Amino acid sequence: MGSATSRRYERLVTRKSPDGVEIWLNWAVRTLQPPVYIGYVQATIRKNGWAEIAFVLFHEFWGQGYGKESVTAMLQELNKTYFVSNFRAFVNPRNWPSRGLLQSLGFELSGREVPLQSRLRGRTGVGIEGRSLV
């Protein structure tokens, strides 16, 4: 049977939501030389064919191109392997670096605010959407 933790990880490695409808993907981001873990990128592919993406880089690695490189690689992988060309991301309205990164990749502000309590500790977020970016 295994512990609750081992059952959880056995489920997570399937890369599917508990109901099997969504695909959950996560990648570690690391430098090549020396190999240092610097953050992660992730995507949830929805039933409607859209992917919601997220990325986190440790502060000391901001502004060095790692974010743009890793998000670009993820978008290309999602398009090549999962045939996704519609993407959505949600960011804190005050997170100008992340907003700028997404906009540099062709994302546009959707003009609507969305509640993201669980993701942004009770604050309202701004939805940013992009289509056919790759």
C-alpha positions, 0 to 999 in steps of 0.5 A, a space after each residue: 500500500 505505501 504511505 500517503 506520501 508515496 501514494 501522492 508521488 505515484 499519482 503525480 508521476 502520471 502527469 495527470 490530474 486526479 480526474 485524468 482530464 488535465 495534464 500536469 507538467 513540471 521541469 526543474 531549471 538549472 544552469 549548465 556549468 556549474 549545474 545549479 538548480 535555479 527554479 522551475 517552470 510548469 504547465 497545466 494543459 486544460 481540456 480545452 487545449 489551452 495551457 496555463 503556465 507558471 515559472 519561478 526563478 530564485 532572485 539571484 538569477 533574475 535579469 540574466 536571461 534564464 527566465 526567458 530561455 526556460 519559458 521559451 523552451 517550455 512553450 516550444 516543448 508544449 507545442 511540439 509534444 502536446 500540440 498546444 499553441 494557446 497559453 495563459 499566465 497569471 501574475 501579480 499586478 506589481 510583478 513587472 519583471 514577470 509581466 515584461 518577460 511574458 510580454 516579450 514572448 508575445 503575451 498580451 494583458 487580457 484587460 481583466 483581473 482574476 481572483 488568485 487567492 491561493 496563488 497570490 495570498 489573497 491579492 487580485 492578479 492580472 491575467 495575461 494571455 497569448 495565442 499561437 506563440 511558437 
